[in-house]
Amino acid sequence: MRTVFVSGVTALGLACMPGTAASGVTHQGHQAGESAPVWRLTRVNTLPGDDVLNDVTALGSGSVWAAGHRLVNGGQRGLVQRFDGRSWKVIPGSPPYELKAVTATSDRDVWVFGPGKAARWNGRAWTTASLGGGFAATDADGTGAKDVWAVAESSASARHWNGSSWKSVRLPARAAAVDAYRAGDVWAAGTKGDRPAIMRWNGRSWAAVPTPAITLPAPGAAAVLNDIAVVGPGNVWAVGGVSWEGADDEGDDVTYSRTLVMHWNGRSWTTSIGAGNAQPYTEVEPDGKGGVWIVQSNWNSTLWHVTGSTWRSAPVPRKAGTDAVLFSIARRPGTTTLWGAGFTVPQGDPDDPSADGTLWRTR
């Protein structure tokens, strides 16, 4: 694969990324009629009132956990649901606040995260720990019961569970996402100033990972990474977007955005900023076969399956007459099965819209 350096961006390492501009050329990564393997809609909640699923995680056993919130008697409280391989059930007694992240090392060691707090399910009951009032976790991952990490996109610090307590650990930059590949090898991604940032834990400390300088497409533009996935030591993906404020032809204020992809091949990074105006990438997850799935936009998302240099797309499935919001995807370890979590709502603008927590999976 050839590599061309364009305006401070190594672009052709990802030449088949749809909408990527390099040397004035826009590349299309999928051929007409070619689509990604099928995702299917597997569950739409029927709980009373509104409910939303913000995050999902899967265990090698086939158990799946999802977390978010629901409205109960006019108030918001946490919602945790578990799939045991046969059916989904609501876990009782969930914390009384919205849950943004979930991770699990077993069905008796499940962590969920809300504003300033973490709660652990031991298979029978919940216990709560404080993470600090200003720390609102946006992602979490762990390698075992004594090694769990949580990050917050507004904070240049992480929280680490060592089996007995949560400790604050300094980061080189703000991190929106974390991927615990193995003990002593944890990656995080986010932003530092107006630039994307990737960080790595070596078992003792966090350090910034050197990446290519990028040229932003407009004054005032800022780049951010929303997620990171470690497929292997020589295969790391980080995704996000670049955005800036501007004006359209009629002088109205608008927000412009482009996609952002960074990929490590074991020797060097390639970085690509998409061409045109496109919603950012929000999630990336290994597909279990050396490739990755990438989610573009939360709202009526496009799912991109990336294998080698080929990108194939599929829309997020939804029932007729509804819009879908896909917040999170997670792979069952050791398999090619992925789960997605979010919510669906009636199309249009009804006076009292009803959000229903929704789950998807690959076949």
Backbone torsions as a table, in degrees:
resi	resn	phi	psi	omega
1	MET	NA	128.6	-178.7
2	ARG	-83.0	155.5	180.0
3	THR	-126.4	131.8	179.0
4	VAL	-124.3	133.7	179.0
5	PHE	-96.3	118.5	-174.9
6	VAL	-125.2	117.3	174.8
7	SER	49.2	43.7	177.9
8	GLY	81.3	5.6	-178.5
9	VAL	-123.0	121.1	174.2
10	THR	-77.3	104.9	-166.3
11	ALA	-104.1	-38.8	-168.5
12	LEU	-76.4	-8.6	171.5
13	GLY	-61.8	-19.4	177.8
14	LEU	-123.9	44.4	-169.2
15	ALA	-60.5	-24.9	-176.7
16	CYS	-94.2	9.8	174.4
17	MET	-66.4	124.7	-178.6
18	PRO	-57.5	133.1	176.2
19	GLY	78.0	8.0	178.7
20	THR	-76.5	131.0	179.1
21	ALA	-98.3	129.2	175.2
22	ALA	-148.7	127.5	-178.7
23	SER	51.6	34.8	177.4
24	GLY	78.1	9.1	-177.6
25	VAL	-111.0	136.0	173.9
26	THR	-100.4	123.8	-176.5
27	HIS	-99.6	140.1	174.6
28	GLN	-109.0	127.5	-171.2
29	GLY	-92.3	0.2	178.3
30	HIS	-137.1	148.6	-179.7
31	GLN	-91.5	159.6	-179.1
32	ALA	-56.9	132.7	177.1
33	GLY	84.4	-7.4	-178.5
34	GLU	-92.6	129.7	-179.3
35	SER	-135.1	161.3	-178.2
36	ALA	-73.7	161.6	173.6
37	PRO	-52.1	150.3	-166.9
38	VAL	-77.4	131.2	164.3
39	TRP	-93.1	151.2	176.5
40	ARG	-132.7	150.0	175.3
41	LEU	-77.0	121.4	-174.1
42	THR	-108.9	-26.9	-178.1
43	ARG	-157.8	134.7	169.2
44	VAL	-122.4	118.7	-176.7
45	ASN	-60.9	150.8	176.1
46	THR	-122.9	31.8	179.7
47	LEU	-71.1	152.1	176.7
48	PRO	-62.5	139.3	178.8
49	GLY	74.6	-172.9	-179.0
50	ASP	-79.1	146.2	170.2
51	ASP	-150.0	148.2	-174.3
52	VAL	-137.5	139.8	173.9
53	LEU	-109.8	118.1	-175.7
54	ASN	-93.1	-25.6	-174.5
55	ASP	-152.0	156.8	-179.4
56	VAL	-144.6	146.7	174.9
57	THR	-142.4	149.9	-176.3
58	ALA	-127.7	144.8	177.9
59	LEU	-104.6	157.8	179.1
60	GLY	-61.3	-24.7	179.3
61	SER	-69.4	-15.6	-175.3
62	GLY	103.3	-9.3	175.3
63	SER	-70.0	140.9	-179.0
64	VAL	-129.8	138.4	178.8
65	TRP	-123.1	136.8	177.3
66	ALA	-131.6	146.4	-177.1
67	ALA	-138.6	149.5	178.8
68	GLY	-174.5	-129.4	177.9
69	HIS	-150.3	163.4	173.3
70	ARG	-143.2	159.5	175.7
71	LEU	-94.9	126.0	179.4
72	VAL	-129.0	118.3	-179.9
73	ASN	52.9	40.3	176.4
74	GLY	83.4	-4.7	-179.5
75	GLY	-117.3	156.6	-177.7
76	GLN	-93.8	135.6	173.3
77	ARG	-142.4	164.9	-177.9
78	GLY	-65.2	151.3	176.1
79	LEU	-129.0	124.1	176.3
80	VAL	-126.5	128.0	179.4
81	GLN	-125.8	146.3	-179.5
82	ARG	-128.8	137.5	172.2
83	PHE	-104.2	122.0	-176.2
84	ASP	-96.3	12.1	-177.3
85	GLY	103.6	-14.6	-180.0
86	ARG	-125.8	-43.6	-176.2
87	SER	-150.3	162.4	177.3
88	TRP	-96.1	137.9	177.1
89	LYS	-134.6	147.0	175.2
90	VAL	-82.2	129.4	177.0
91	ILE	-79.9	127.1	-176.2
92	PRO	-73.7	158.2	172.0
93	GLY	70.5	23.7	-177.9
94	SER	-63.7	157.0	-175.8
95	PRO	-56.9	151.1	-175.9
96	PRO	-86.4	47.7	177.7
97	TYR	-158.2	161.5	-178.4
98	GLU	-64.1	139.7	179.8
99	LEU	-108.3	125.2	-176.3
100	LYS	-101.3	-20.6	-175.5
101	ALA	-145.7	152.7	177.2
102	VAL	-145.2	141.6	171.2
103	THR	-147.3	154.0	-176.3
104	ALA	-148.1	140.6	171.8
105	THR	-104.4	-15.9	173.0
106	SER	-165.1	174.1	178.2
107	ASP	-71.6	-7.9	176.3
108	ARG	-111.6	15.4	178.3
109	ASP	-150.0	77.0	-176.6
110	VAL	-118.7	128.3	177.7
111	TRP	-112.3	135.8	171.9
112	VAL	-125.3	153.5	-169.9
113	PHE	-132.2	132.5	175.3
114	GLY	-128.9	-167.4	-176.7
115	PRO	-63.9	109.8	176.9
116	GLY	72.9	6.0	-174.5
117	LYS	-139.1	156.1	169.6
118	ALA	-131.1	143.4	179.0
119	ALA	-128.9	139.3	-176.4
120	ARG	-116.5	132.0	174.9
121	TRP	-100.6	124.4	-177.9
122	ASN	-103.6	13.3	-178.0
123	GLY	100.5	-15.0	-178.9
124	ARG	-131.0	-37.2	-173.3
125	ALA	-153.6	166.7	178.8
126	TRP	-100.0	143.2	167.5
127	THR	-127.5	147.4	-173.5
128	THR	-117.9	142.8	176.6
129	ALA	-129.5	148.8	178.0
130	SER	-88.1	138.8	175.7
131	LEU	-110.2	-0.5	-175.3
132	GLY	105.4	134.4	-172.0
133	GLY	-59.3	-29.7	-177.7
134	GLY	-92.9	5.9	-175.6
135	PHE	-107.0	108.1	178.5
136	ALA	-112.7	99.1	-173.3
137	ALA	-60.4	136.3	175.3
138	THR	-109.5	-13.7	178.5
139	ASP	-160.4	155.5	179.3
140	ALA	-153.5	151.6	177.3
141	ASP	-162.2	158.0	-179.2
142	GLY	-152.5	161.2	177.3
143	THR	-104.7	-11.1	-179.4
144	GLY	-178.0	178.2	-174.9
145	ALA	-64.0	-19.8	-179.6
146	LYS	-113.2	20.8	-178.4
147	ASP	-152.5	84.6	-179.5
148	VAL	-126.3	136.1	-179.9
149	TRP	-118.9	142.7	173.1
150	ALA	-131.9	140.8	177.5
151	VAL	-128.2	158.8	178.5
152	ALA	-132.4	129.3	-172.7
153	GLU	-63.1	-17.3	-179.6
154	SER	-95.4	2.7	-172.4
155	SER	-126.3	140.7	173.6
156	ALA	-94.5	37.3	173.7
157	SER	-144.1	154.6	176.0
158	ALA	-114.5	170.0	172.1
159	ARG	-119.0	134.2	-177.2
160	HIS	-123.6	126.8	176.1
161	TRP	-94.5	121.5	-177.2
162	ASN	-103.7	11.6	-179.6
163	GLY	105.0	-18.0	179.5
164	SER	-131.9	-25.0	-179.7
165	SER	-159.0	163.1	175.7
166	TRP	-94.9	130.2	178.9
167	LYS	-117.3	144.7	174.9
168	SER	-85.4	132.4	-178.7
169	VAL	-127.7	130.2	-177.2
170	ARG	-69.7	140.6	175.5
171	LEU	-113.5	155.7	176.5
172	PRO	-72.0	-16.4	-177.9
173	ALA	-158.9	176.5	176.1
174	ARG	-75.6	136.9	-176.8
175	ALA	-120.4	127.6	176.4
176	ALA	-93.9	-21.9	-173.6
177	ALA	-145.3	152.7	-179.9
178	VAL	-139.5	142.8	176.1
179	ASP	-133.4	110.9	179.4
180	ALA	-87.4	95.8	-176.1
181	TYR	-69.8	-46.0	174.5
182	ARG	-163.6	167.8	-179.4
183	ALA	-57.1	129.1	-179.0
184	GLY	81.5	6.8	178.0
185	ASP	-146.5	87.0	-176.2
186	VAL	-123.5	136.7	-177.6
187	TRP	-116.4	149.3	175.4
188	ALA	-140.7	155.8	-178.5
189	ALA	-141.7	146.9	179.1
190	GLY	-176.0	-122.1	-174.8
191	THR	-152.6	151.0	172.2
192	LYS	-134.6	111.4	-172.0
193	GLY	66.4	-123.9	178.7
194	ASP	-106.4	18.3	-176.2
195	ARG	-119.0	153.1	176.3
196	PRO	-70.2	151.5	-178.8
197	ALA	-136.5	136.7	174.1
198	ILE	-124.5	136.6	-176.8
199	MET	-130.1	156.5	-178.9
200	ARG	-142.4	136.1	177.4
201	TRP	-98.8	129.7	-178.0
202	ASN	-106.2	13.1	-177.9
203	GLY	100.8	-15.3	-179.6
204	ARG	-125.9	-37.6	-177.7
205	SER	-156.7	164.0	174.9
206	TRP	-95.0	142.3	175.9
207	ALA	-137.9	148.5	175.0
208	ALA	-68.9	138.4	176.5
209	VAL	-90.6	123.1	179.0
210	PRO	-63.4	129.9	178.8
211	THR	-133.2	160.8	-178.3
212	PRO	-62.6	145.1	172.8
213	ALA	-67.1	146.5	178.0
214	ILE	-121.6	151.9	173.5
215	THR	-101.0	117.6	-178.6
216	LEU	-73.9	148.9	-170.6
217	PRO	-77.4	-10.4	-177.4
218	ALA	-158.4	154.6	174.5
219	PRO	-59.8	137.5	179.4
220	GLY	82.3	-0.6	179.3
221	ALA	-72.0	149.9	177.7
222	ALA	-134.8	139.1	179.3
223	ALA	-108.7	139.5	179.3
224	VAL	-140.9	143.4	173.5
225	LEU	-100.2	129.7	-177.0
226	ASN	-97.4	-22.8	-177.9
227	ASP	-157.7	161.0	179.7
228	ILE	-144.3	143.1	179.4
229	ALA	-137.4	127.5	176.9
230	VAL	-100.0	105.6	176.9
231	VAL	-78.1	-37.7	178.9
232	GLY	-170.9	175.9	-177.6
233	PRO	-56.6	-29.6	179.7
234	GLY	-111.9	28.6	-177.5
235	ASN	-155.7	89.9	-178.1
236	VAL	-124.9	133.3	179.5
237	TRP	-120.0	138.1	171.5
238	ALA	-132.5	137.3	-174.5
239	VAL	-133.2	154.6	178.8
240	GLY	-178.0	-138.1	-177.5
241	GLY	-162.0	168.9	175.2
242	VAL	-122.3	133.1	-178.3
243	SER	-138.5	154.5	176.0
244	TRP	-159.1	158.0	179.3
245	GLU	-91.6	142.7	178.6
246	GLY	-157.0	-163.9	179.7
247	ALA	-131.6	145.6	177.7
248	ASP	-86.7	-172.5	-175.8
249	ASP	-63.6	-21.8	-180.0
250	GLU	-96.9	4.2	177.6
251	GLY	86.5	4.9	178.7
252	ASP	-79.5	144.6	178.9
253	ASP	-68.8	133.0	178.2
254	VAL	-139.4	157.9	174.2
255	THR	-107.2	123.8	177.7
256	TYR	-98.2	149.3	178.5
257	SER	-148.4	154.0	175.6
258	ARG	-139.0	159.5	178.8
259	THR	-80.0	156.6	178.7
260	LEU	-138.7	129.4	177.0
261	VAL	-132.7	135.8	173.4
262	MET	-127.4	135.8	-176.4
263	HIS	-137.1	131.8	177.2
264	TRP	-105.6	126.0	-178.2
265	ASN	-105.5	12.7	-179.2
266	GLY	98.6	-15.4	-179.9
267	ARG	-125.4	-37.7	-176.5
268	SER	-154.9	164.1	176.8
269	TRP	-97.9	142.3	165.4
270	THR	-115.7	140.4	-176.6
271	THR	-129.5	131.2	-179.2
272	SER	-132.4	128.6	170.7
273	ILE	-104.5	127.5	-177.3
274	GLY	-67.1	161.7	177.2
275	ALA	-94.3	162.7	177.0
276	GLY	72.1	-165.1	-179.8
277	ASN	-109.6	113.9	-175.7
278	ALA	-144.9	148.1	177.9
279	GLN	-64.4	147.9	-176.6
280	PRO	-71.9	164.5	170.1
281	TYR	-81.2	139.5	-173.5
282	THR	-116.3	-25.3	-176.7
283	GLU	-143.1	150.0	171.5
284	VAL	-144.7	138.6	-175.9
285	GLU	-150.1	137.8	176.4
286	PRO	-58.3	146.3	179.8
287	ASP	-93.6	-2.7	179.6
288	GLY	88.6	-0.6	-179.5
289	LYS	-131.1	19.0	179.4
290	GLY	98.4	-11.4	176.8
291	GLY	-102.3	-168.3	179.4
292	VAL	-140.6	158.0	166.3
293	TRP	-104.0	135.5	177.6
294	ILE	-124.9	133.2	177.8
295	VAL	-100.0	129.9	175.9
296	GLN	-109.6	116.6	179.9
297	SER	72.2	142.9	172.7
298	ASN	-75.4	-38.1	-171.6
299	TRP	-84.3	120.5	-177.6
300	ASN	42.5	58.7	-169.7
301	SER	-60.7	157.4	164.0
302	THR	-103.9	133.4	177.8
303	LEU	-102.2	120.2	180.0
304	TRP	-104.7	128.2	174.3
305	HIS	-103.8	117.2	-175.3
306	VAL	-108.5	116.1	176.7
307	THR	-128.3	116.8	-174.2
308	GLY	61.9	-122.3	179.3
309	SER	-104.8	12.0	-177.4
310	THR	-104.9	131.5	175.4
311	TRP	-111.3	125.3	176.0
312	ARG	-123.9	141.2	-171.1
313	SER	-114.0	153.9	173.1
314	ALA	-149.7	138.7	176.2
315	PRO	-74.7	151.9	174.4
316	VAL	-67.2	129.3	-178.5
317	PRO	-67.2	143.8	176.5
318	ARG	-154.1	154.0	178.0
319	LYS	-69.6	151.0	176.1
320	ALA	-56.1	137.7	177.8
321	GLY	83.4	9.2	179.0
322	THR	-127.3	157.7	168.0
323	ASP	-109.1	150.8	-175.9
324	ALA	-122.1	141.7	174.9
325	VAL	-120.7	117.8	-179.5
326	LEU	-108.0	112.2	-176.2
327	PHE	-94.8	-32.3	-168.4
328	SER	-150.0	145.3	170.5
329	ILE	-130.4	150.1	-179.2
330	ALA	-150.7	142.6	-179.7
331	ARG	-99.9	140.9	170.4
332	ARG	-72.6	118.4	-176.4
333	PRO	-54.1	139.7	178.3
334	GLY	80.8	4.6	-178.2
335	THR	-135.5	178.8	173.2
336	THR	-105.9	14.0	179.8
337	THR	-86.9	127.3	176.6
338	LEU	-118.9	149.5	175.2
339	TRP	-116.8	149.5	174.4
340	GLY	-128.6	149.4	-179.1
341	ALA	-136.8	146.7	178.3
342	GLY	178.6	-132.4	176.0
343	PHE	-157.9	164.4	173.4
344	THR	-126.8	151.6	-179.6
345	VAL	-139.2	155.5	174.8
346	PRO	-61.6	143.5	176.3
347	GLN	-67.9	158.8	179.9
348	GLY	90.8	-153.8	-177.2
349	ASP	-136.3	68.7	-179.9
350	PRO	-65.4	155.9	-178.5
351	ASP	-61.1	-33.7	-177.0
352	ASP	-134.4	75.6	-176.8
353	PRO	-64.2	145.9	179.5
354	SER	-115.4	115.4	175.8
355	ALA	-89.7	132.5	179.6
356	ASP	-121.6	121.7	175.6
357	GLY	-51.7	135.4	-171.4
358	THR	-135.0	145.2	179.9
359	LEU	-129.7	142.7	178.0
360	TRP	-126.0	162.5	171.3
361	ARG	-155.0	158.7	174.2
362	THR	-81.3	155.9	178.6
363	ARG	-73.3	NA	NA
